[in-house]
Amino acid sequence: MPRYARPANGEYAEDPINALGNAMQATIIGHLRSNPGLTRGEIAEALELNKMTVANGLEKLVDAGLLLADPPRDVAVRGQRVRYTVDDAAVTEMVMRLGQVLGEF
């Protein structure tokens, strides 16, 4: 069975590719940068996406440290509205890492 080839800096590139390499996730980040503090439903409505699709994207972005949830997941109770904002420093770092891997910086 063939193995996937991994370049020497593959792990360094994996985080930004996984976090930013999805058009929906990148669109969520862009929308929240312009409109901080939105809920999942507000994001879904604005982007004309299914709420569960947005929920999955938000979860990945929070796990990657690119979004901040208020209240945080470990504090929020079921049914409570969670508001999301972009962690600009974390997004900038991910973009820089991706740029370095691509030879842009």
C-alpha angles and dihedrals in degrees: 000000000000119000124223113255115240122194120222092260094039096118091050089054097043098076097054093041092051093044100040102021093085116084093214093051092047089049091051090052091049093048093047091049088060095036111030122187100035126149125234091259093050091050092048092050094047093048094038092236134136113269093234091051089053091045091056092048092048091050092053092047093049090047089051089052094242097115131044119216121210109230097023117241094252090056102036118098124219111282094018115132112246119202121209132211132176120254093223094192092053092047091049090051092051092049090049091050091051090047091052092051090049091047094245096123 
